[in-house]
Amino acid sequence: WAQTRRVALVALAFHGNFSYVWLRALERALPGRRPPAVLGKVLCDQLLGAPVAVLAFYTGMSILQRKEDIFSDCKKKFWNTYKTGLMYWPFVQLSNFILVPVYLRTAYSGLCGFVWATFICFSQQSGDGTAKSAFMWLQREKVNADEESSEK
C-alpha cells in the first residue's frame, strides 16, 4: 500500500491542481471547439503540459521514496514515458476538448489520468517507462498468480 499512498499523494498534491489550472489556461488562450483551437490545445498540452506532468510524477515519487537522487528515475524514464504518453494523451485530450464541457474537463482528465497512473506505476516499478515494460510486468504477475493457484 505504500506505493499506492505515494501515487495518491502526488496526484492530489500536484496533478489535480495542475490539471485544473492548466486546462483553464488552455481554454482562455485558445477558446472554443473549432478545429484550430482544439488542435492548438492538444499541441500545447503535449509539448508543454505533458513534460511537466511526467517530471512531477517521477520527481514527486522519488522524494516520497526518499531516494538520494530525486532526478534519477526522471533521467532514466522521462523520454520513454513521454513518448508512450503520446500514444494515449493526445486522444484523451482531443475527446476532452471536443466533447466535454469546460467545467467537467478536469474531472474527465482525472479519470483518464487514473488509467494512465496505473500504467505509469507498473512502468516505474518494472522498467524503463515504456508500455512494453509495463505489459511485461503485468504478464509476469499473471504467470506468478497462475503458478500460485496451480500449487494449491
Helices and strands as residue ranges (DSSP letters): H 2-10, I 11-15, H 16-29, H 35-44, I 45-49, H 50-64, H 72-85, H 89-99, G 102-104, H 105-126, H 131-151
